Amino acid sequence: MPRGARDTSPVQSRRCHSRELHERASGSAASIDPEARLAESGDLPGRPARPELVAPSSLKRRSSIQSDEGRAVLLHALAHIEFNAINLALDAVWRFPSMPVDFYLDWLKVAEEAHHFSLLNARLAEFGHAYGDFPAYDGQMAKRTRADVLACMALVPRTLEARGLDASPPIRKRLAQADDYALAAILDVILRDEIGHAVTC
């Protein structure tokens, strides 16, 4: 599969495709052509029709996570973060030509984020919802870094990973207080993996 091929599959299969991309690119099933240049589309590729993307200030205040609805909204927000991580990594693969092959292989290592998204979406289904059911913030990160590979490297793995590390422990504590140990355990997995990402950045 050539570098930067645009995946327009549904959200539910994106996690499987991201794993497959890395396996094929790191093996012999596909080659990476760093010099391939793709024409910029009018919009960012890979963005599904749902959820509705809004400015952070337009998001409604979340209900208490003591309620099922409050935890569903929280789960959706966390799943959105992980989906954005997948999309941003794949965006970097097709957007920036003439980089070392290891650059593309490293960005294709989104299997952990895909696994996180799967865990969160499965738990969200237990509350009768799926990713896309609630509005989500439009972070604009891919657009903001679209012309600068250094900005992409600085903002995406460092700033976003650091924010996740700061936010996870207090959220996990509140979930344990609400007796949602299943979601707390998912956050433990995510936090463990994000620490590994921050150490290697």
Beta strands, then each sheet from edge to edge (+ up, - down):
strand 1: 53-54
strand 2: 136-137
sheet 1: 1+ 2+
end
